[in-house]
Amino acid sequence: MTTFSRYFLRMRAAAVLLCSVLVTASTMLLCAGITRSKLQMFAWTLVVSLPMTAALAYFAVRPIRRILFAVSEGLLGFRERDFGLRLVAEREDEAGEVVKRFNALGEMLRREHHDTYQRQILVETVIEAAPMAIVLCNEANTVLLANVAARELFSAGSRLDGQDFAEVLASWPEEVAGAILRGDDSLLAVERDGARETLHASKRFFELSTQPHVLYIVKPLTRELVRQEIAVWKTTIRVISHELNNSLAPISSLVHSARAIVGRPEHTHRLEEVFATIEERTKHLKNFLDGYARFARLPKPSKQAASWNELIEGVRALYPFELQGELPKQPGCFDPAQLQQVLINLVKNAAEAGSAADAIEVAVRDVPDGGSELLVMDRGAGMSDGVLEKALLPFYSTKKGGSGLGLPLCREIIDAHGGRLSVEQRQGGGIAVRCWLPAS
């Protein structure tokens, strides 16, 4: 109970106590046999004193009642989010303290409401300017908010508020609309305005004012993918041009030297050296271009139940390494030829990184969540953090004469199997490459 409440109760109790004393006194006088005239006098005294006592109690409690009423009305105003209400009471007692606390509470609520309102404006501004389509729905999937990108994507610029989002997507292809409503972070290909467009759809759940809400985010990726594709083509052309120049320039020089030697019989013995160098550069160029062709013509994997032991022993006969642990007894589900190519590339990379054969370790194990993991580890020179970030990019290589297609080709094969490939630093030096393959 507050100090203010105790003060009000004390005033009311004093008035009740005074009335009780007067009634008790009159009863005692009657019992003592007082005369009628004195009893009448006492009765008149009660008639006069009781209203005066009630009036005094009323005027004593009246300011408190007014403050209570004002506080009650102010709290109703706070409930209606009117935080500008303030009370005026020039009192230094408990009632004045209540007014001060009420005003301090109102000022705090006003500041918090203002800050919340400013943050809300900021969030709404950011959402409106976002390049991806953002749609906020309630539990019934009714649209509560849709930014400019969402209105342009789903309704040609018209408002979406109050509409059922499933009905908004009714004009879209069924599989695309279903993927957006599921929001399983998938890439979608749709035909819009006569052009094919790639979208990324996601869906998130959260609560606003204890009520469940759904947020749909659809991001157009066509321009970004085109930019990345152009960047890859530029890199490809640059790498191919570099390799062609590295081979054709010496070949052209050697052909010129061969012509000069033909006119000088005493130097004919040098022709064999010239032809050998031309052959070596031509072979290097052919292998380089064949690598690009293999990467571009990678066929779809023919997955089947295959023995892990046959895969491991087939590669170990060509490139030595150590087998760590036991192989899974159950066969894996993969294309034997393609996965053998992955294992060969990874073991060769480990050897070319300077790792001894007995320090190259290969392990195959079942994963608790399902599937199998092929692990290739070495103790070679390793990679810096910067190189590690780019290791899986096509055409990126730190090796002299490397094409930069080994690891990207491995990842392409693992991705085609529905798996994942990752490269990480190995504790103690070297690199570890993990290839996860699904069970089926």
C-alpha positions in Angstrom: 0.0 0.0 0.0 1.4 3.5 -0.9 1.8 6.4 1.5 -1.0 8.2 -0.3 -3.4 5.4 0.3 -2.5 5.1 3.9 -3.1 8.9 4.4 -6.6 8.7 2.9 -7.5 5.7 5.0 -6.4 7.5 8.2 -8.6 10.5 7.4 -11.6 8.3 6.9 -10.9 6.2 10.0 -10.7 9.4 12.1 -14.2 10.6 11.0 -15.7 7.1 11.7 -14.0 7.1 15.2 -15.4 10.5 16.1 -18.9 9.4 15.2 -18.5 6.2 17.2 -17.4 8.2 20.3 -20.4 10.5 20.1 -22.8 7.6 19.8 -21.2 5.7 22.7 -21.3 8.8 24.9 -25.0 9.3 24.2 -25.8 5.7 25.1 -23.9 6.0 28.4 -25.8 9.1 29.3 -29.1 7.4 28.7 -28.1 4.5 30.9 -27.0 6.9 33.7 -30.6 8.3 34.0 -29.9 11.8 32.8 -32.9 14.1 32.8 -35.0 14.7 29.8 -34.0 18.3 29.4 -30.3 17.5 29.4 -30.8 14.6 27.1 -32.5 17.0 24.7 -29.6 19.3 24.9 -27.2 16.5 24.2 -29.3 15.5 21.3 -29.1 19.0 19.8 -25.4 18.9 20.4 -25.2 15.7 18.3 -27.4 17.2 15.6 -25.0 20.1 15.3 -21.7 18.3 15.8 -22.2 15.4 13.4 -22.7 17.6 10.3 -19.8 19.7 11.3 -17.6 16.6 11.7 -18.8 15.3 8.4 -18.1 18.6 6.7 -14.6 18.8 8.2 -13.9 15.3 7.0 -15.2 16.1 3.5 -13.1 19.2 3.2 -10.1 17.4 4.5 -10.4 14.6 2.0 -11.7 16.6 -0.9 -8.2 17.6 -2.3 -7.1 14.0 -2.0 -10.2 12.9 -3.9 -9.5 15.4 -6.7 -5.9 14.2 -7.0 -7.1 10.6 -7.1 -9.5 11.5 -9.8 -6.9 13.4 -11.8 -4.4 10.4 -11.5 -7.1 8.0 -12.6 -7.9 10.2 -15.7 -4.2 10.5 -16.4 -3.7 6.8 -16.4 -6.6 6.4 -18.8 -4.8 8.9 -21.0 -1.6 6.8 -20.8 -3.6 3.8 -21.8 -4.7 5.7 -25.0 -1.0 6.6 -25.6 -1.4 10.3 -24.7 1.8 10.7 -22.8 1.7 14.5 -22.7 -0.7 14.7 -19.7 0.7 16.4 -16.6 -0.8 17.1 -13.1 -0.5 20.4 -11.2 -0.6 20.2 -7.4 1.5 22.6 -5.3 1.7 20.4 -2.2 4.7 19.1 -0.3 2.9 16.2 1.4 2.4 12.6 0.3 -0.2 13.8 -2.3 2.3 16.1 -3.9 4.8 13.3 -4.0 2.3 11.2 -5.9 1.8 14.0 -8.5 5.5 14.3 -9.0 5.9 10.6 -9.6 3.0 10.6 -12.0 4.5 13.4 -14.0 7.9 11.7 -14.0 6.3 8.5 -15.3 4.5 10.5 -18.0 7.8 12.1 -19.1 9.6 8.7 -19.2 6.8 7.2 -21.3 6.8 10.2 -23.6 10.5 9.8 -24.3 10.3 6.1 -24.8 7.3 6.5 -27.2 9.2 9.2 -29.2 12.3 7.0 -29.5 10.2 4.0 -30.5 8.4 6.1 -33.1 11.6 7.4 -34.6 13.0 3.8 -34.8 9.8 2.7 -36.4 10.1 5.4 -39.0 13.7 4.4 -39.7 12.8 0.8 -40.1 9.9 1.6 -42.4 12.2 3.9 -44.5 14.8 1.1 -44.8 12.2 -1.5 -45.7 10.7 0.8 -48.4 14.1 1.4 -49.9 15.2 -2.2 -49.8 15.9 -3.7 -53.2 14.3 -7.1 -52.3 10.5 -7.6 -52.0 9.4 -7.7 -48.3 5.9 -8.8 -47.3 4.7 -8.9 -43.7 1.6 -11.1 -43.0 -0.3 -12.0 -39.9 -1.2 -15.5 -38.7 -4.0 -15.7 -41.3 -1.5 -14.8 -44.1 -3.2 -11.4 -44.6 -0.8 -8.8 -45.9 0.0 -6.1 -43.3 2.9 -4.4 -45.0 4.5 -4.6 -48.5 7.4 -2.4 -49.6 7.8 -0.8 -53.0 9.8 -3.7 -54.5 7.0 -6.2 -53.3 4.3 -4.1 -54.9 6.1 -3.9 -58.2 6.9 -7.6 -58.2 3.5 -9.0 -57.1 0.9 -6.4 -58.1 2.4 -4.0 -60.7 2.7 -1.2 -58.1 -0.8 -1.4 -56.5 -1.3 -1.8 -52.8 -1.3 -5.2 -51.2 -2.5 -4.4 -47.7 -5.4 -6.4 -46.5 -5.2 -9.1 -49.2 -4.5 -12.8 -48.7 -0.9 -13.3 -49.8 -1.8 -16.7 -51.3 -4.4 -15.1 -53.5 -1.8 -12.4 -54.5 0.4 -15.3 -55.8 -2.5 -17.1 -57.6 -1.4 -15.6 -60.9 2.1 -17.0 -60.5 3.1 -20.5 -61.6 1.9 -23.0 -59.0 5.4 -24.4 -58.3 6.9 -20.9 -57.9 4.0 -19.7 -55.6 4.3 -22.8 -53.5 8.1 -22.3 -53.1 7.5 -18.7 -52.0 4.9 -19.6 -49.5 7.1 -22.4 -48.1 10.0 -20.1 -48.0 12.6 -22.9 -47.9 15.4 -20.6 -49.0 15.3 -21.8 -52.6 16.2 -20.3 -56.0 13.3 -19.9 -58.4 13.3 -19.3 -62.2 10.3 -17.4 -63.5 9.2 -15.8 -66.8 8.5 -12.1 -66.3 7.9 -9.6 -69.2 9.2 -12.0 -71.7 12.5 -12.6 -69.9 13.6 -15.3 -67.5 14.4 -14.1 -64.0 16.0 -15.8 -61.0 14.6 -15.2 -57.5 15.6 -16.3 -54.0 12.7 -16.8 -51.6 12.9 -17.1 -47.8 10.4 -17.0 -45.0 10.8 -16.1 -41.3 8.5 -16.4 -38.3 8.4 -13.9 -35.3 6.0 -12.3 -32.8 4.7 -8.7 -32.7 2.8 -7.7 -29.6 2.6 -11.4 -28.7 0.9 -12.2 -32.0 2.6 -14.5 -34.6 3.6 -12.9 -37.9 5.3 -14.2 -41.1 7.9 -12.3 -43.1 8.4 -13.2 -46.8 11.5 -12.0 -48.5 11.9 -12.4 -52.3 15.2 -11.2 -53.7 15.8 -10.8 -57.5 19.2 -12.3 -58.4 19.2 -11.9 -62.2 21.3 -8.8 -62.4 23.7 -10.1 -59.7 24.1 -13.4 -61.5 24.6 -11.7 -64.8 27.4 -9.5 -63.2 29.0 -12.6 -61.7 28.7 -14.5 -65.0 30.4 -11.6 -66.8 33.1 -11.5 -64.2 33.7 -15.2 -64.6 33.8 -14.9 -68.4 36.3 -12.0 -68.1 38.5 -14.1 -65.8 38.3 -17.1 -68.1 39.3 -15.0 -71.2 42.1 -13.4 -69.2 43.5 -16.8 -68.0 43.1 -18.4 -71.4 44.8 -15.4 -73.1 47.6 -15.5 -70.6 48.2 -19.2 -71.2 48.0 -18.9 -74.9 50.5 -16.1 -74.9 52.8 -18.0 -72.6 52.8 -20.9 -75.1 52.4 -19.2 -78.5 55.1 -16.5 -77.9 57.9 -19.1 -77.4 56.6 -21.3 -80.2 56.7 -18.3 -82.6 60.2 -17.5 -81.5 61.4 -21.1 -81.9 59.9 -21.3 -85.4 61.8 -18.1 -86.3 65.0 -19.7 -84.9 64.3 -23.0 -86.9 64.1 -21.0 -90.1 67.4 -19.4 -89.4 69.0 -22.7 -88.6 67.8 -24.2 -91.9 69.9 -21.6 -93.7 73.0 -22.6 -91.6 73.8 -26.3 -91.9 76.4 -26.1 -89.2 73.5 -25.5 -86.6 71.2 -28.3 -87.8 71.9 -30.3 -84.7 70.0 -27.6 -82.7 66.7 -28.3 -84.6 66.0 -31.3 -82.3 66.1 -29.1 -79.3 63.9 -26.5 -81.0 61.3 -29.2 -82.0 61.3 -30.7 -78.5 60.6 -27.3 -76.9 57.8 -26.7 -79.4 56.3 -30.1 -78.7 56.5 -29.5 -74.9 54.7 -26.1 -75.2 52.1 -27.6 -77.6 51.4 -30.5 -75.2 51.1 -28.1 -72.2 48.6 -25.9 -74.2 46.6 -29.0 -75.2 46.4 -30.2 -71.6 45.4 -26.8 -70.4 42.5 -26.5 -72.9 41.5 -30.1 -72.3 41.1 -29.2 -68.6 38.6 -26.4 -69.5 36.8 -28.8 -71.8 36.4 -31.4 -69.1 35.1 -28.8 -66.7 32.5 -27.6 -69.2 31.4 -31.0 -70.3 31.0 -32.6 -66.9 28.2 -35.2 -67.3 25.4 -35.7 -64.8 26.6 -38.4 -62.3 25.2 -41.9 -62.6 24.8 -42.7 -58.9 24.7 -46.3 -57.8 25.5 -48.5 -54.8 29.3 -48.6 -55.0 32.0 -50.2 -52.8 34.2 -47.8 -50.8 37.0 -50.3 -50.7 37.1 -50.6 -54.5 37.3 -46.8 -54.8 40.0 -46.4 -52.2 42.2 -49.3 -53.4 41.8 -48.2 -57.1 43.2 -44.8 -56.3 45.9 -46.0 -53.9 47.3 -48.2 -56.6 48.0 -45.0 -58.6 48.8 -42.4 -55.9 50.0 -43.6 -52.5 48.4 -42.4 -49.3 47.5 -43.7 -45.8 44.0 -45.0 -45.0 42.8 -43.7 -41.6 40.3 -45.9 -39.7 38.0 -48.5 -41.2 35.8 -48.1 -44.2 32.0 -48.2 -43.8 30.6 -51.7 -44.3 27.6 -50.3 -46.2 28.2 -49.3 -49.8 28.0 -45.6 -50.7 25.7 -44.0 -53.3 27.9 -42.3 -55.9 29.2 -42.4 -59.5 32.4 -44.5 -59.1 34.2 -42.9 -62.0 33.5 -39.3 -61.0 34.3 -39.8 -57.3 37.5 -41.5 -58.3 38.4 -38.4 -60.3 37.7 -36.3 -57.1 39.9 -38.5 -54.9 42.7 -38.5 -57.5 42.6 -34.7 -57.8 42.7 -34.2 -54.0 45.5 -36.7 -53.4 47.5 -35.1 -56.3 47.0 -31.6 -54.8 48.2 -32.9 -51.5 51.4 -34.3 -53.0 52.0 -31.2 -55.1 51.6 -29.1 -51.9 54.8 -30.8 -50.6 53.2 -33.4 -48.3 55.0 -36.8 -48.0 53.0 -39.8 -49.1 52.8 -41.2 -45.6 51.5 -37.8 -44.4 48.6 -37.9 -46.9 45.6 -39.4 -45.0 42.2 -40.5 -46.4 39.3 -41.4 -44.3 35.7 -42.4 -45.1 33.1 -42.5 -42.3 29.3 -42.5 -41.8 27.8 -39.2 -40.6 25.3 -39.4 -37.7 22.9 -37.1 -39.6 23.0 -39.4 -42.6 25.3 -39.9 -45.6 29.0 -40.4 -45.7 32.1 -38.1 -45.5 35.2 -38.5 -47.6 38.1 -36.7 -45.9 41.5 -36.0 -47.5 44.2 -34.5 -45.2 47.9 -33.6 -45.8 50.9 -31.9 -44.2 51.9 -29.8 -47.1 52.5 -26.0 -47.3 48.9 -25.2 -46.5 47.1 -22.1 -47.6 46.8 -18.6 -46.2 43.4 -17.3 -45.2 43.2 -15.2 -48.4 44.1 -18.1 -50.6 41.7 -20.4 -48.7 38.8 -18.0 -49.4 39.5 -18.2 -53.2 40.5 -21.9 -53.4 37.2 -23.0 -54.8 36.9 -20.3 -57.4 37.4 -21.4 -61.0 40.6 -20.4 -62.7 42.3 -19.3 -59.4 45.6 -21.0 -58.8 48.8 -20.2 -56.9 50.8 -23.1 -58.5 53.0 -22.3 -61.4 51.4 -23.6 -64.5 48.2 -24.5 -62.6 44.8 -24.1 -64.3 42.8 -23.4 -61.2 40.2 -26.1 -62.1 41.2 -29.0 -59.8 39.2 -28.0 -56.7 36.4 -26.3 -58.6 35.9 -29.5 -60.6 35.8 -31.6 -57.4 33.2 -29.3 -55.9 31.2 -29.4 -59.2 31.1 -33.2 -59.0 30.2 -33.3 -55.3 27.5 -30.7 -55.8 26.1 -32.7 -58.7 25.8 -35.6 -56.2 23.8 -33.4 -53.9 26.7 -33.1 -51.4 29.0 -30.4 -50.1 32.8 -29.8 -50.3 34.7 -27.6 -47.9 38.4 -26.8 -47.5 39.9 -25.9 -44.1 43.2 -25.4 -42.4 44.5 -28.5 -40.6 45.7 -28.2 -37.1 49.5 -28.6 -37.1 49.8 -27.6 -40.7 48.4 -28.6 -44.0 44.9 -28.7 -45.5 41.8 -30.9 -44.9 39.2 -31.3 -47.6 35.8 -32.7 -46.6 33.3 -34.1 -49.1 29.9 -35.0 -47.7 27.6 -37.2 -49.8 24.0 -38.0 -49.1 22.9 -41.6 -48.4 20.7 -41.7 -51.4 
